[in-house]
């Protein structure tokens, strides 16, 4: 229950952190319009929608027909513009409300054409001409010697003086976005410098102001263009000059005169159509309409947009992290069009535009992250299940091994337990800066599993060897029965006079002495010289019956067993017993342990290898045995020494066991440093009476 609470708390913390991170990233995308080009395209698609083209704004185009009529533009006399103004304003009843000429008339050569243009403009009050401004930066010094940068107009490309004195004019500078599109327009340029205020109206704003009073807009505004390139009605200037289109056609209209020919280099990329460019005069027509009809696109305050984005993504993230996959996908697919719909409704009702892509991207990325986390969680659960299955399999094998014989009960579990105890102790010393050696949780799991499987090969060892508590094993009863029969035969031979009583008594006494000491001869301890002599005498004795039938006191196998110097296993039996590590390696070779348990097989198979190369089965040396294998070796020997369930030996005390291990370390068999940690851990327990 506590583990589940901890896992749930950890999951909640991770969910909150991811939700905060995604909300913050979405806010950053809003602040910087990231991804900028895609965001521009999305906003253009949603917010820049052409409408019905107004019929009170008309364009007189300097087009190819006009160039054919008047010749190359560079050679024009300004009298042609004077003629155009006179034609349009020939009658007050039919004249346009405003004539805006998107041509910059800088400089003069004092020609008749210049004078004619001044005369035509001076007799009309509905003329607006184009100009340009150059904007530079200036460092303004305050009283406290601080500086700040001021953008100011360093140069103005206005009409020549005689013309500028009789007409209104405004600048036509374009504002380019990062993607090269022109979406915004100047209303004016205004700044303070050296205590004076300077103001310059834009061309379109000046025209709109002549028609009616216009709102006091910010210096730059985004215009919601009503047309795509080429959609405004454009009438060739030549048709107006030659009377093909009568002047009355422009009655009370806003007339804009400008370039309508690609070779004259006055075209721009606009958001209403990416496929072709819009002429400058068309842009001015859109700007004039925008100022007159408040056709302006406003941006939602950055702080408001960021707060909205943060709340939406945070709440969505918190929910989707806890949703099932299907529900999370449905919500993800639903929220994006819903957000687009809301953005569209807000724009239609208020002309305020919301950031388009930040929230949908945040939603999609959040869903993908939740998908990844769910996948990782499934994989983690599978890994845990596989690990639990692997550990339970190892425990089942250990139970199987220990269930075969009572003399090995709990050895496997004890070794595994002691290995982990030692590793934990070493890690504690590492935290205290007493050793550089340390082990990860992954190391601990591998060592524990290797310890649980280190004796799995004993399943292939015959029980008569596994359970052999004495040198003779289960043959002791046969030996005693045979010697009893031989004693009876000797007694019978003496009674029948085949041998003397004295000879019979000598033989019977030897047999009785051997039988009396058989338990001592049969145990695993080394024998004394007198005991070896008696064993040899019995081993060489043969009973010869009346029919010359020979009965050896002991068989060859029994003689070999009784001649074991130490322990209860013969050399052949010892080799069989030692082969359990080979079987362990063979059995474990069929298990796919995976990356997280890749060392288990080697550790289990090498737990009887010694650092000096005199271990078995492969005689591996120090550089081939890692620290975890060395720990397993030490703990295996230690548990065997102190075990109290071995019939062939008495259990050693902890101190004696470590004395023996110290001796092994002095011969270079086991790791002295690791043994030192084990002594610190377990000798302390013995001293404390644990």
N, C-alpha and C positions, 0 to 999 in steps of 0.2 A: 504493500500500500504506500509506504514512504517513498519507495523507488519510483512508483507511478507519479506521485506528487512532484518529486524532483524533476522527472522527465517532462511533465506538463509545464512546470515553471520554466524550465530551460527552453521549451518550445515556445512559450509565450514571449520570453525575452527575445529570442531570435526573430519571432514574427514582428515584434515592435521595432526592433533595430532595422530589419529589412524594410518595413513600412516607412520608417523615418528616412532611411537612405533613399528609397524610391521617391518619396515626396520631395526631398531636398533636391534630388537630381532633376525632377520635373520642374521645380521652381527655377533652377539654373537654366534649363532649356527655355523657360518663359522669358527670363531676363535677357537672354542673348539670342532669342529667336532661333534656337538651334533645332534642327539643321536648317541653316538660314535659307538656302536656295529652295529647298522643299517647302519650307514654311511660306516663303513668298509665293510659290506656285499654288499652294493650297489656299492662301488668302485671296489671291487673284481669282481663283476659280469660284470661291464662295462669295466674295464681297464686290468684285468688279463685274457687274452684270449690265451689259448694254440695255438701254431703254429706248423709248420712242424718240426719234431724232427731232429736236425742236425746229419748227419752220420759221422762227423769227431770227435765227442766226444763219447767215449765208456766207459762203466763201467765194471770193473772186480769186481765181487761181492763175498764177503766173505759170502756165503750162506750156506744153510743146507747141500748141497752136499760137500762143502769144509770142513765143520765141520766133516762130516762122514769120509772124506779122511784123515784129519790131526788131528782129535780128538778135545777135548774141547779147546776153544780159550784161556782160562787162562793157558793152559799148552803148548802153542805153543812156539817153538824155533824161534828166529828171522831169522833163516837161510831160512825159507820158503819164506820170503819176498826177501831175497837175491837171492834165486833161481828164483823167479818171475821176478826180475829185469834183471837177466842174460838171462832168456828166451826171454824177450821182447827186450833186447838190444844185442842179440847174433849177429846181423848183422847190420852194419850202414845203409845199403840200405833199410832194412825193419823195423827199430826201430821207435817207436812213437816219435812225436815231443816233447811231455812232458809226464812224468809219475808222477802223483800226488797221493800220498798215504795218505788217510785221516785216518791215525792212528798216535797217539801221542806216540813216542818212548822215554819216559822219563825214566831216571834211567838205570842202567846196573848192571848185575851180573858178568861181565867180562867172559861171556861164549863164546864158539866158534861161536854161532849164532850172537852175537853182532859184533864180528870181521868180520864175513862173510858179514854182512849188510854194515859195514863201507867200506869194500873192494869193494863190488858191486856198492856202491854209488860213491866212489871216482874215479872209472873208467868210470863214466858216468856224463855228464853235463846236463842231461834232467830230473833230479829228483827234486821233491818238496815234502817236508814232512809237516805234520800238527803239530801245536803247540797250546798252549792256553796262554791267558794273564789274569791277575787279575787287575782290575781297582779300584783304591781307590781315595779319595779326600785328598788334601793337601792345607793348608792355606798358601798362599804366602804373605810375607810382602813387601810392597813397601817402597821407601825412605821416603815418608811422613807419615809412620807408619799406612797406610791403609792396609787392608787385602782383598784378594780375593781368591776364591776357584779354585784350579787347579786339574783336573782329571789326574792321572798319573798311569803308570803301576807299581804296587808294586811287582808283581811276574810274571815270565814267565815259563810256562810248555813247554820248548823246548826239542828237542832231546838231548840225552846224549852227552857229550862234544866231544867225538871222532867222533860221527856221525854229530854233528852240524858243525864241522869244514870242512866237505867235501860236504855238501848239502845246498840247499836253503830250507827255511821253512817259513811258514806263519800261523797266528793264525786262528782258526775256530770258534771263539765265535759267538753264535747266538744272534740276536736282537729280542726280543719279544715285540709285541704290547700289548695294554691293554686287548685285547680279547684272548691273548695266541697264536695268529698267528705269523708266521715269514714271514715278507714281505720285510724287509730291509736287506742289507748286508754291512759289513765293506769293505772299500777299503784298509784302513790303520788306524793306530792309531798314532797320532802325537801330541806332546805337548812340551812346553818349561818349564823348571824347573831349577831354580838357574842359569840362564844364558846359559843353554845348551839345545839343541833341540834333542828330542828323536823321532824316527819313527819306526813303526812296520807295515809290510805289511800283508794283510790278505792272506790266503791260495789261494783263487780263484784269487785274484788280482795278486799274485806272479806268478801263472800258466799262466794267460793271458799275463802278461808282458814278459814271456819267449817266447811266440809265436810271439808276435809283440808289437810294441809300443802302449801303451794304454793311452787314454785320462786321464788327471789329474782331476779325479772326486772328489767331496766332500768326507769327511771321511765316511759318511754313505749315501747309495743310495738305492732307492726302485727298485728292479729288476723285470722286466716284464717277469715272468717265461714262458718258451716255452712248458713246459710239465706238465702233471698231474702226481701224484705218479705212478711209475712203467712203464712209457712210454719210458724212455731212454733204449737203448739196454744194457742189463746187461748179461755178460758172466761169468759163474762160474769160480772162481779162480782155482778150481780143473781141469777144462777142459783145462786151459792154461798150468798148470803144467804138466799134463800127455800128452800134445800134441794133444788132441782132437781138439782144436782150434789152428791152427798154428800161430806163432808169426807174420808172414807176414800179417795176418788179421788186425793188428793194425798199419800198416805202415803209418807214417806221421799223425797219429791221436793223439788226446789228450786223454790219458788214465787215468781214475780215479779209484783208488782202495779203496774200503771201505766196511763197514758193510752192509749186505743185509739180515739180520735175526732179527726178532722182539726181540728175547731174549737178544740180545746184546745192547739194549737200546740206539739206535742212530736214532730216528725218530722224525719228527716235523709236526705240523699242518701248512698247507700252503694255500694260497688264491685260488689256482686253483682247489682244490677239498676238500670240507669240510667232505667228507665221510670217508676218510682214510688218514693216515699220510705218509709223504715222508721221505725216508732215507736220512741221512746227506750227503752221497756221491752224491745222485741225486740233492740235493740242490746246492752242490758245482758245479755240471755240469751246472745247470741253471745259476749260478753266473758267471762262466767262459764264457759261451756263451753271457751273458748279457754284460760283460766288452768288449769282442771282437767285438760285433756287435752293441754297443751302445743301447742295449735293456734295456734302463733305463726309469723309470717313474719319471717325474719331477712334482713338485707341483707348481701351479700358485702362484705367490707372494701373501701373505696373504692380504696385503693392496689392491692389484688389485682385488682379489676375493671379499673382503669386499665392495669395491666401486661398483663393478658390481652387487653384491647382493643388496646393498642399493638402487641403481638406479632402478633396475628391480622391486623390491617389492614396492618401493615408488610410482613409476608410475602406476604399476598394481593396487595398493590399491586406489590411487586417482581415477582411472578410474572405478574400480569395485564397489566402493561405490556409484557411480552415474549411473551405468548401471542398466537397468531393470534386474530382476532375471534371465530370460532366456538367455540374452546376457552375463551376468556375469558368468553363468554356462558354456556356450560354451567356453568363453575365458579361464576359469579356466581349463577345460578339455583339451583345445588345447595347452596352454602354457607349460604344464608339458612335454608331449612328444617332443615338439619343443626344450625345454631346454636340454632334454636328447640327442636329435639329435645333437644339437650344441656342447654339451660337447664331444660327440663321434667324431664329425668332427675335433674339436680342438685337441683332443688327437691323432687322426690318423695323423694329419698334423704336429704336433709339439712335441708329446709325453708329453705334459703338461696336467695334470689332473685338472679339476675343481671340487669343492665340489659338491656332487650329491644331497643330500637331503635337504639342507638348503633352497634353493629357492623353490622347490616343496612344502615343508612343509609350508614355508612362504605364498605361493600362496593359499594353501588349507585353512590354518588358517585365512588368510585375507578374503577369500570368505565366510568362515563360520561366521566370525565376521560381514561381510556385510549382510549376511543372517539374523543373529540375530538382527542387527540394523534395517533391513527392517521389520522384524517381530515385533520388539518393536515399530517401527514407525507406523505400521498398527494398532497394539494394542492401541497405544497412540491416533491415529486418531479416532479409534472406541470409546475409552474412552471419548475423547473430544465430539464426536458426541452424545454419550449416555448422557454425562453431559449436553450438550446443549439442548438435547431433554428433559431431566429431568427439566432443568431450564425453558425451554419454556412451558413445561406442567404446572409447578408451576405458571408461569405468566398467563397462560390461565385460570387456576383455580382461581387465584386472580381476574382476569378480570370478571370471571363468578360471583364470590361472590359479588364484588363491583358493578357489573351491575344489581344485583337483587334489590338494594336499593340505593338511592342517599345519604342516611345518613351514609354510610360506605365507600363512594368513597375515594380512595387513601390511606385509612388507612393501608392496607397491604403493599403497596409499601413504604409508609413513614416509617413504622416500620423497614422494611428490610434495607432501606437506612440509618436510624439512627443507627441500630445495627452495620453496617459496619463502619460508621463514628466513633463510640465509640471504636470499636476494633482497628482501625487504630490509634486513639489518644493514646490508652493504649500502643500500640507497640512503638509509638514515645517516650512515657515516659520511656518505658523499655530501649530503646537505650540510653536515657539520665541517666540511672541507678537510676531512681526515683521509679521503681517498679520491682519486680521479675516476675510479671505476663506478659505473652506474648502469642500471638496466631499465628499459622502457616497459610499459605495460604489455607491449607486443612480445618482448623478450620473456616476460614472466609467463605469458600464456603458452609460448612455445616450450619453455622449460617444463612447465607443469604437465603439458601433454606428453612430452618425451619421457618424463618420469613415470607417467601412468602406463606408457607403452614399452618401457625399457626391457621388461621381462616377458613380453608377449610370445617370444620364441620358445619359452618353456612349455608351451602347449604341445610342442613336437618332441619333448624329452620324455622317455618312458618313465612311468611312475615308480618302477622298481629302483630307478636311479634317483629320481626326485625324492622318494621317501626312504632312501637307504640310510637308516639311523645308525647301523653298525657295519663293520667291515664285511661280515658274512651275509648281512641282510636277512632275507627269508630262508637262507640255507642253514641257519644255526640249528633249527630243529632237526634237519636231516643229519647234521654232523653228530648231534647228541644221540639220535636214534641209532645211527650206524655204530657209534662207539659202544652203546649199550649192548647191541647184538654181538659185536666183537668180544666184549667182556664175557658174555654168556658162553660163547664158543670156547674162549680160553679156559673158563671154569670147567666146562665139559671135557675139554682135552686133558685137563689135570686129573679129573675124576677117572677117566679111562686110561690114564697112564701114558698118554701120548707125549706129555711134557711133565717135568717135575713140578712139584708144588712150589718150590722155590722160584723156578722160572715163571710159573704162572703168577705168583704174587708180585714179582718185579714188574711184569707187564701190566697187571691190574692196577698196581699203585701209580704207574705213569699215567694210565688212562684216567684214573680218579683225580689225580693232581691237575691234569689238563682240563677235565670237566669242571673241577672246582674253580679254576682260574679263567675259564673260557670267557666269562663276562668281561674280565679285565683285558684279555687278549683281543676281544672283539670290539672294544670301544675305539674311539678315534684318537686316543692319546698315544704318544710314542712309547714303545716297550723298553723295559730294562734289559740288560745283557742276559741275566738268568732266565728271564721270560722268553727272550728270543731263542735261548738254548732249548727250552722245553718245547716251544713251537716247532723248532727244527727237528727234534727227536720224533715227535708225533708225525710230522710231515713225512719223515723218512720210513716210518713204520708201516709194515704190511702184514696182515694176518694170512697165514698159509694153512688151509684146512687139510683134513685127512685125504681128501681126493686131489690134493695139490692146487685147489682153487685159491687164488690170491684176492684178498680184499684190502685195498689201501685204506689206511685210517682216514686220510683226507684226499679229496680229488684235486686235480691240478688247479681248477678255478678256486677252490677253497684255500689252497696253499697260497695262491697269488693274493687273495683277499687278505689273509692273515699277515702277509708280508708287507702290507701297506704301511709305510713309515709314519704317516700322519693323516688324520682324517679318516673317512670311511669309504672313499672311492678309489678304485684302482685307476691306473694311468689311462686305461681305455675308457673307463666310465667317466673319468675327469674330462677327457677330450670330448666325450659325448655331451657332458653337462655344459662345457664351455661353448659348444656349438650353438647354444640357444641364441647367442647374439647374431650368428649367421642367419638363423631362422627368423629372428626379429627383423633383420634388414630385408630378408626375402619377403616376409609378410607385408611389411610397411611399403615395399616397392610397388605394391598393387593399389595403394591409396594415393589419390591425388590431393595433396595437402594444400596446394595453392600458394600464392605469394606470402600470405600472412603466417604460414606455418612451414615454410620451406626448409627450416633447419631441424625440424623434429626428427625426421628419419635418421639423419647423420648423428644427432645427439644420442638417440636411443641405441643405434648400432655401435657407437664408439664408447659406451659407458664403462667398458672393461679395458680400454686402451690406456696406457700409462705414458707419462711425459718422457721417460727414458727410452721409449720404443720397445719395452719388454712386455707390453700388454698383449691382449688378443682381441679379435682374431687376425688383425692385419699388421700389428706391430707399428702402429702410427706413432709419430713423435710430436714433440711440444708444439711445433709450428702448425700442425694439422688439427689441433684440438683447441676449440675456443673456450672462453671463460665459463659459458653455461654447461658445456660438456664436462669440464673439470669439476664444476659444482656437483653435477649428477654423480660423477665417479666417487667423490668424497662422501656424499650423503648415502650412496649405496653401500659403501664399505662400512660407514659409521653405523647405519641401521642394522647391518648384518652382525656387527660385533656386539651391539647391545641387545639384540633380539633375545627374548626369553622363551621362544617356541622352537628352538632347534634341539633335537634330541641328541645330536652328536657332540654338543658342547654346552657349557654353562654360559649364561650371559655375562658380558664384561661390564664393569662400571663405566660411567661416562669418562672418568679420568683415565682409566686403563685403555679404553677405546682410543682416546686421543694420544696416549703414549704410543700405542701401536701405529696410529696414523702419522705421528711425528717421525717415527722410525722410517715409515714408508716415504715420507717427504725427504728425509735425509739421504735416501737412496735415489732421489730424483724421480719417484714414481707419481706423486701427486703434487698439486700446486701448494707451495708453502704459504703464500700470501692469503689465498682463499681459505686454507686450513686455519690460518690465524684468526680470520673473521669467525669461522665456525667455533673455534675454541672460546673466543670472547662471548659468543652468544650462548653456547650450551654449558660451558664450565661455570659461567655465572649462575645459570639455573641450578646447577648441582650445589654450588656454594650456598645459594639462597634457600636450598632445601626444596627446590621445585622438581 
